[in-house]
Amino acid sequence: MRIGVDVGGTKIVAGLVDDSGTVIGKKRIPVVQKKGYSGIKKDIIALIKVILREGGVSEKTIEKIGIACAGQIEKGTQKILFSPNLRWRNAPLKRDIERYFNVRTFLENDVNAAVYGEWKFGLKETKKDVIGIFIGTGVGGGIITNGTLLHGFSNVGGEVGHIILNPYGYRCHCGNYGCFEAYCGGSYIVERVKNGIREGYRGRIREIAGGDLNSLHAGHIEEAYMLGDDLCGRIWREVIEYLGAGIASLVNLLNPEVVLLGGGVVYGTKYLVDEARKVMEERAMEASLKGLLVEKGRLGDDAAIIGAAFIE
């Protein structure tokens, strides 16, 4: 048995995974950012202990703990160099978890892990060239070329979310302007709609969200767009255009067999993938589109914990 842990900007999910890639049991808790690295690390440890206890599994029988975490991972030490959404720098999470449980632990970027999980157990390794784009709180990417996960020279490659689509665009949490993430990440989209409402906008979106801005999510915004809400229409059309253009750029650059889309924004909306595909097809080069598949991930929220449990 293996443990897979997915540490994102808003939640931590841990699961017990068997050798077939099946999640036997899992638990989810929110990320409380004010706790900082030390407090969140303790929450991860407590969550793993609950998973082991409820699964009736001893720490001694666990083959590996795999952790998928948003951010850039240092080569060798696997220290988290920078995680914009968690606001961590130089966090030694692998070392701390490995010391606590005395179990071999491996740390990987969260979207790399999710794409690896989808490739190994969703696509069944039948495709050798895959680009994964996962849209949740932010935007992350993973790239598999000729059956190998791309890490780059110093292990921080594949940062699809921080490709600059417009150097004069929206401010990103990484400190730059115009990143893919700043245009298409869920938290950024929601914040732009909230800002419009705070400034006095009174369209369909308030009613759709039940009057509670704290519950607002991308699915609400897409629904309001479909119903003709002016604010959401403007913002959502921008999301579709930038997502399609971003995919087209990656397709032209890397010529994959499959573009795999996942994450909460993708799974929580009905037409985003189809509409972004149309933009991509208009913008990408004809030869790059030949034989290309664009599809949603098949493992859903389990992709990152399964990938983390198996990636080496």
C-alpha positions as CSV (number, residue, x, y, z in Angstrom):
1,M,0.0,0.0,0.0
2,R,1.0,3.6,-0.6
3,I,-0.1,7.0,0.7
4,G,-0.8,9.8,-1.8
5,V,-1.2,13.4,-0.5
6,D,-2.3,16.4,-2.6
7,V,-1.5,19.8,-1.0
8,G,-3.2,22.6,-2.9
9,G,-3.9,26.2,-2.3
10,T,-7.2,25.6,-0.6
11,K,-7.3,21.9,0.4
12,I,-5.3,18.9,1.4
13,V,-6.4,15.4,0.3
14,A,-4.7,12.2,1.4
15,G,-5.6,8.7,0.2
16,L,-4.5,5.1,0.7
17,V,-3.7,3.7,-2.7
18,D,-3.1,0.0,-3.7
19,D,-0.8,-1.3,-6.4
20,S,-3.5,-1.1,-9.1
21,G,-3.8,2.6,-8.6
22,T,-7.1,2.3,-6.8
23,V,-7.8,4.7,-4.0
24,I,-9.0,2.6,-1.0
25,G,-10.0,5.5,1.2
26,K,-9.3,9.3,1.4
27,K,-9.9,12.3,3.5
28,R,-10.0,16.0,2.7
29,I,-9.3,19.0,5.0
30,P,-9.0,22.8,4.2
31,V,-5.7,24.6,4.0
32,V,-5.6,27.2,6.7
33,Q,-2.9,29.6,5.3
34,K,-2.6,31.6,8.5
35,K,-1.0,28.5,10.2
36,G,2.0,28.9,7.9
37,Y,4.3,26.0,6.9
38,S,4.7,24.6,10.4
39,G,1.0,24.4,11.1
40,I,0.0,23.0,7.7
41,K,2.8,20.4,8.0
42,K,1.2,19.2,11.3
43,D,-2.2,19.0,9.6
44,I,-0.7,16.8,6.8
45,I,0.9,14.5,9.4
46,A,-2.4,14.3,11.3
47,L,-4.3,13.5,8.1
48,I,-1.9,10.7,7.1
49,K,-2.3,9.2,10.6
50,V,-6.1,9.3,10.2
51,I,-5.9,7.6,6.8
52,L,-3.7,4.8,8.2
53,R,-5.9,4.3,11.2
54,E,-9.1,4.2,9.3
55,G,-7.6,1.9,6.7
56,G,-6.3,-0.5,9.4
57,V,-2.8,-0.2,8.0
58,S,0.4,0.0,9.9
59,E,3.1,2.6,9.0
60,K,5.6,-0.3,8.7
61,T,3.6,-1.8,5.8
62,I,3.5,1.4,3.7
63,E,5.8,1.2,0.7
64,K,5.9,4.9,0.1
65,I,4.4,8.3,0.9
66,G,4.0,10.5,-2.2
67,I,3.2,14.2,-1.8
68,A,1.9,16.4,-4.6
69,C,2.4,20.1,-3.8
70,A,1.8,23.3,-5.7
71,G,5.1,25.0,-6.4
72,Q,8.6,24.6,-7.6
73,I,10.6,21.7,-6.2
74,E,14.4,21.8,-5.8
75,K,16.3,19.1,-7.5
76,G,17.9,16.5,-5.1
77,T,16.6,17.8,-1.8
78,Q,13.0,18.1,-3.0
79,K,12.6,21.2,-0.9
80,I,9.7,23.4,-2.0
81,L,11.5,26.5,-3.4
82,F,8.5,28.6,-4.0
83,S,4.7,28.0,-3.8
84,P,2.8,31.1,-4.8
85,N,-0.6,30.0,-3.6
86,L,0.7,28.5,-0.3
87,R,3.1,31.4,0.1
88,W,5.9,29.0,1.1
89,R,9.6,29.4,0.3
90,N,12.3,26.8,1.0
91,A,9.9,24.5,2.8
92,P,11.5,21.1,3.7
93,L,8.3,19.1,3.6
94,K,9.8,15.8,2.2
95,R,12.4,15.8,4.9
96,D,10.0,16.5,7.7
97,I,7.4,13.9,6.6
98,E,10.0,11.2,6.0
99,R,11.6,11.8,9.4
100,Y,8.2,11.7,11.2
101,F,6.9,8.5,9.7
102,N,10.3,6.8,8.8
103,V,8.8,5.9,5.4
104,R,10.4,6.6,2.0
105,T,8.8,9.9,0.9
106,F,8.8,11.6,-2.5
107,L,7.7,15.1,-3.3
108,E,6.5,16.3,-6.7
109,N,4.8,19.3,-8.2
110,D,1.0,18.8,-7.8
111,V,0.1,19.0,-11.5
112,N,3.1,16.9,-12.6
113,A,1.7,14.3,-10.2
114,A,-1.8,14.6,-11.6
115,V,-0.7,14.4,-15.2
116,Y,1.5,11.4,-14.4
117,G,-1.5,9.7,-12.6
118,E,-3.8,10.3,-15.6
119,W,-1.1,9.1,-18.0
120,K,-0.3,5.9,-16.1
121,F,-3.8,4.9,-15.0
122,G,-6.3,7.1,-17.0
123,L,-4.7,6.9,-20.5
124,K,-3.0,3.6,-19.5
125,E,0.4,4.8,-20.9
126,T,-0.9,4.4,-24.4
127,K,0.1,7.9,-25.4
128,K,3.7,9.1,-25.3
129,D,3.3,12.8,-25.7
130,V,0.8,14.5,-23.4
131,I,0.3,18.1,-22.1
132,G,-1.8,18.4,-19.0
133,I,-3.4,21.7,-18.0
134,F,-5.1,21.7,-14.6
135,I,-7.2,24.7,-13.7
136,G,-8.2,25.1,-10.0
137,T,-7.2,27.9,-7.7
138,G,-4.5,28.7,-10.2
139,V,-3.2,27.0,-13.4
140,G,-0.7,24.2,-13.4
141,G,0.8,22.1,-16.1
142,G,2.6,18.8,-16.7
143,I,4.3,17.7,-19.8
144,I,5.1,14.1,-20.8
145,T,7.4,13.7,-23.9
146,N,8.1,10.3,-25.4
147,G,6.8,8.7,-22.2
148,T,8.9,10.7,-19.8
149,L,7.8,13.5,-17.4
150,L,9.6,16.7,-18.3
151,H,11.3,18.3,-15.3
152,G,13.9,20.6,-17.0
153,F,17.5,21.3,-16.1
154,S,16.9,22.2,-12.5
155,N,13.6,20.4,-11.9
156,V,11.3,23.4,-12.2
157,G,10.2,22.9,-15.8
158,G,6.6,22.6,-17.0
159,E,5.3,25.8,-15.3
160,V,2.5,26.1,-17.8
161,G,0.5,28.4,-15.5
162,H,3.3,31.1,-15.6
163,I,3.6,31.3,-19.4
164,I,3.1,35.0,-20.0
165,L,0.1,35.5,-22.4
166,N,0.0,39.3,-22.0
167,P,3.0,41.2,-20.5
168,Y,0.7,44.1,-19.7
169,G,-2.1,41.9,-18.2
170,Y,-3.4,41.0,-14.8
171,R,-1.1,40.7,-11.8
172,C,-0.3,37.1,-10.9
173,H,0.4,35.8,-7.4
174,C,3.9,34.9,-8.6
175,G,4.6,38.7,-8.9
176,N,4.5,38.8,-12.7
177,Y,1.9,40.2,-15.0
178,G,-0.2,38.5,-17.6
179,C,0.4,34.8,-16.7
180,F,-1.8,32.1,-18.0
181,E,-2.9,31.6,-14.3
182,A,-3.9,35.2,-13.9
183,Y,-6.3,34.9,-16.8
184,C,-7.7,31.4,-16.3
185,G,-7.1,30.4,-12.6
186,G,-10.3,30.0,-10.6
187,S,-9.5,32.3,-7.8
188,Y,-8.5,35.1,-10.2
189,I,-11.7,34.8,-12.2
190,V,-13.9,34.8,-9.1
191,E,-12.1,37.8,-7.7
192,R,-12.7,39.8,-10.9
193,V,-16.5,39.1,-10.7
194,K,-16.5,39.9,-7.0
195,N,-14.8,43.2,-7.7
196,G,-17.5,44.1,-10.2
197,I,-20.2,43.3,-7.7
198,R,-18.5,45.3,-5.0
199,E,-18.4,48.3,-7.4
200,G,-22.1,48.1,-7.7
201,Y,-22.9,45.7,-10.5
202,R,-26.3,44.1,-10.1
203,G,-26.8,41.3,-12.7
204,R,-27.9,37.7,-12.7
205,I,-24.8,36.5,-11.0
206,R,-25.9,37.6,-7.5
207,E,-29.1,35.5,-7.8
208,I,-27.2,32.5,-9.2
209,A,-24.7,32.6,-6.3
210,G,-27.6,32.8,-3.8
211,G,-26.5,36.2,-2.7
212,D,-23.4,34.8,-1.0
213,L,-20.2,36.0,-2.6
214,N,-18.2,33.6,-0.5
215,S,-19.8,30.7,-2.3
216,L,-19.1,32.1,-5.8
217,H,-17.3,29.7,-8.1
218,A,-16.5,29.3,-11.8
219,G,-19.6,27.2,-12.4
220,H,-21.8,30.1,-11.3
221,I,-19.9,32.5,-13.6
222,E,-20.3,30.2,-16.6
223,E,-24.0,29.8,-15.8
224,A,-24.5,33.6,-15.6
225,Y,-22.6,34.0,-18.9
226,M,-25.0,31.5,-20.6
227,L,-27.9,33.5,-19.2
228,G,-26.6,36.8,-20.7
229,D,-25.1,38.4,-17.6
230,D,-23.0,41.4,-18.8
231,L,-20.2,41.2,-16.3
232,C,-19.8,37.4,-16.4
233,G,-20.2,37.4,-20.1
234,R,-17.2,39.8,-20.5
235,I,-15.1,37.9,-18.0
236,W,-15.9,34.4,-19.1
237,R,-15.4,35.2,-22.8
238,E,-11.9,36.4,-21.9
239,V,-11.3,33.2,-20.0
240,I,-12.3,31.1,-23.1
241,E,-10.2,33.2,-25.4
242,Y,-7.0,33.1,-23.3
243,L,-7.4,29.4,-22.5
244,G,-7.8,28.5,-26.1
245,A,-4.9,30.7,-27.1
246,G,-2.7,29.3,-24.4
247,I,-3.5,25.7,-25.5
248,A,-2.8,26.6,-29.1
249,S,0.7,28.0,-28.1
250,L,1.6,24.8,-26.3
251,V,0.3,22.6,-29.1
252,N,2.4,24.6,-31.6
253,L,5.4,24.3,-29.4
254,L,5.3,20.7,-28.3
255,N,3.0,18.9,-30.8
256,P,1.4,16.5,-28.3
257,E,-0.9,13.5,-29.0
258,V,-3.2,14.6,-26.1
259,V,-4.1,17.8,-24.3
260,L,-5.5,16.7,-21.0
261,L,-7.6,19.3,-19.0
262,G,-8.5,18.9,-15.4
263,G,-8.9,20.7,-12.1
264,G,-11.9,22.1,-10.3
265,V,-12.7,24.8,-12.9
266,V,-12.8,22.2,-15.7
267,Y,-14.8,19.7,-13.7
268,G,-17.1,22.3,-12.3
269,T,-18.2,23.8,-15.7
270,K,-20.1,22.3,-18.6
271,Y,-18.8,23.9,-21.8
272,L,-15.4,25.4,-21.1
273,V,-13.4,22.6,-22.7
274,D,-15.5,22.6,-25.9
275,E,-15.4,26.4,-26.2
276,A,-11.7,26.6,-25.6
277,R,-11.1,23.8,-28.1
278,K,-12.8,25.9,-30.8
279,V,-10.5,28.8,-30.1
280,M,-7.4,26.5,-30.1
281,E,-8.5,25.1,-33.4
282,E,-8.7,28.6,-34.9
283,R,-5.3,29.6,-33.6
284,A,-3.1,26.5,-33.7
285,M,-1.1,25.5,-36.8
286,E,-2.9,22.9,-39.0
287,A,-0.1,20.4,-38.8
288,S,-0.1,20.6,-35.0
289,L,-3.8,19.8,-34.9
290,K,-3.5,16.6,-36.9
291,G,-4.6,13.6,-34.8
292,L,-4.7,15.8,-31.6
293,L,-7.1,14.8,-28.8
294,V,-8.4,17.4,-26.3
295,E,-10.2,15.8,-23.4
296,K,-11.0,16.0,-19.7
297,G,-9.1,14.0,-17.2
298,R,-10.6,10.6,-16.2
299,L,-9.4,10.3,-12.6
300,G,-11.0,13.5,-11.3
301,D,-9.8,14.7,-7.9
302,D,-7.9,11.4,-7.4
303,A,-5.3,12.1,-10.2
304,A,-2.8,13.9,-8.0
305,I,-2.9,11.5,-5.1
306,I,-2.6,8.5,-7.4
307,G,0.3,10.1,-9.4
308,A,2.1,11.1,-6.2
309,A,1.8,7.6,-4.8
310,F,3.6,6.1,-7.9
311,I,5.9,8.8,-9.4
312,E,9.6,8.4,-8.6
